Amino acid sequence: MTKSFLDLELNPFYSSGSKYSPDQFYKITLLSAQIYKRAAGYFSSQVFDLFSNEVLNFASREGKIYLVCSPYLSAADIKKI
């Protein structure tokens, strides 16, 4: 059963190399999300490898991902997207 965002137990911050890494945030929130919006100067589809099961679950529920990033993507990124 999908939880409401209000019911999620989130930490006050997430940062690389800390007790609470950013991939933990995505693993928790993608289970409840319907839309994922991301803006980044550089994008690599490898980020989805960190939480691939959650992305697959998100997609199976017809979740939508919107990316704003550099138009220069590798062939591997385009295939994975």
Secondary structure as UniProt FT lines:
FT   HELIX           5..7
FT   TURN            16..17
FT   HELIX           22..29
FT   TURN            30..32
FT   STRAND          35..39
FT   HELIX           45..51
FT   HELIX           52..60
FT   TURN            61..62
FT   STRAND          64..68
FT   HELIX           75..80
//
